[in-house]
Amino acid sequence: MGVGGQKDLADSPAYTVYTDNDAPKTGESVSCTVIGTIETPYKRMEDCPNRHNKQEFLPCTIRLGAEFAPGLAGFEVGGKALVLYWFHRARRDMIQLPAREGVRDKPVGVFSLRTPPRPNPIAAQTVEILAVRDGELDVVGLDCLDGTPLLDIKRTKR
Ligand SMILES: C[S@@+](CC[C@H](N)C(=O)[O-])C[C@H]1O[C@@H](n2cnc3c(N)ncnc32)[C@H](O)[C@@H]1O
């Protein structure tokens, strides 16, 4: 166990800390750890809210793995958080979306959009915290499929 009774995460090769000399370069891969799972009422892609279908945001539950649960200390009901998650069903081989009749008249770069297909399909959404339990947060504001992997949570003011 490491400082504060936490599991010593640094023992895992997935938690490499680089130096200035070996910082990962463009095109190389870095390792991320899934810290939990997001449970949502959205079972199909078309159930997920987005700016086109304007579906309502429904309450969802963020469930952390036991070793990451202590990281929720400090969250309070009514607070806000930025949630980062991994769009596991998204294509990763697209840098532009092609022109499509009735949608866009020329190709557009994925970095100018919030669309799931992108080299690193990281999604970000600000949520309101409805409930805090041991290793769990109930939140509203997420737009992902049930079972979407959780990468990080950051407290935010708005
Ligand atoms: C337009 S994206 C926006 C994502 C996030 N709010 C952001 O701004 O980074 C939201 C859409 O991604 C799709 N989606 C949801 N969960 C997904 C998953 N696990 N893998 C791939 N696509 C997903 C759904 O169609 C949903 O409406």
The ligand as an SDF file (V2000), in Angstrom:
LIG
                    3D

 27 29  0  0  0  0  0  0  0  0999 V2000
  -21.6830   13.8570  -30.3910 C   0  0  0  0  0  0  0  0  0  0  0  0
  -20.9060   12.8000  -29.2060 S   0  0  0  0  0  0  0  0  0  0  0  0
  -20.4160   13.9840  -27.9650 C   0  0  0  0  0  0  0  0  0  0  0  0
  -19.6100   13.3340  -26.8790 C   0  0  0  0  0  0  0  0  0  0  0  0
  -19.1640   14.2350  -25.7360 C   0  0  0  0  0  0  0  0  0  0  0  0
  -20.2470   14.8950  -25.0880 N   0  0  0  0  0  0  0  0  0  0  0  0
  -18.1170   15.2200  -26.1700 C   0  0  0  0  0  0  0  0  0  0  0  0
  -18.4730   16.3690  -26.4410 O   0  0  0  0  0  0  0  0  0  0  0  0
  -16.9340   14.8670  -26.2450 O   0  0  0  0  0  0  0  0  0  0  0  0
  -22.2540   11.9380  -28.4260 C   0  0  0  0  0  0  0  0  0  0  0  0
  -22.7330   10.7730  -29.2720 C   0  0  0  0  0  0  0  0  0  0  0  0
  -21.7470    9.7210  -29.2700 O   0  0  0  0  0  0  0  0  0  0  0  0
  -22.3800    8.4590  -29.5010 C   0  0  0  0  0  0  0  0  0  0  0  0
  -21.9080    7.5080  -28.4850 N   0  0  0  0  0  0  0  0  0  0  0  0
  -22.3510    7.3650  -27.2100 C   0  0  0  0  0  0  0  0  0  0  0  0
  -21.6650    6.4230  -26.5440 N   0  0  0  0  0  0  0  0  0  0  0  0
  -20.7420    5.9280  -27.4180 C   0  0  0  0  0  0  0  0  0  0  0  0
  -19.7110    4.9390  -27.3140 C   0  0  0  0  0  0  0  0  0  0  0  0
  -19.4890    4.2530  -26.1760 N   0  0  0  0  0  0  0  0  0  0  0  0
  -18.9510    4.6880  -28.4190 N   0  0  0  0  0  0  0  0  0  0  0  0
  -19.1580    5.3800  -29.5660 C   0  0  0  0  0  0  0  0  0  0  0  0
  -20.1070    6.3360  -29.7240 N   0  0  0  0  0  0  0  0  0  0  0  0
  -20.8960    6.6180  -28.6630 C   0  0  0  0  0  0  0  0  0  0  0  0
  -23.8860    8.7150  -29.4160 C   0  0  0  0  0  0  0  0  0  0  0  0
  -24.3950    8.7850  -30.7340 O   0  0  0  0  0  0  0  0  0  0  0  0
  -23.9800   10.0850  -28.7390 C   0  0  0  0  0  0  0  0  0  0  0  0
  -25.1490   10.7750  -29.0960 O   0  0  0  0  0  0  0  0  0  0  0  0
  1  2  1  0
  2  3  1  0
  2 10  1  0
  3  4  1  0
  4  5  1  0
  5  6  1  0
  5  7  1  0
  7  8  2  0
  7  9  1  0
 10 11  1  0
 11 12  1  0
 11 26  1  0
 12 13  1  0
 13 14  1  0
 13 24  1  0
 14 15  1  0
 14 23  1  0
 15 16  2  0
 16 17  1  0
 17 18  1  0
 17 23  2  0
 18 19  1  0
 18 20  2  0
 20 21  1  0
 21 22  2  0
 22 23  1  0
 24 25  1  0
 24 26  1  0
 26 27  1  0
M  CHG  2   2   1   9  -1
M  END
$$$$
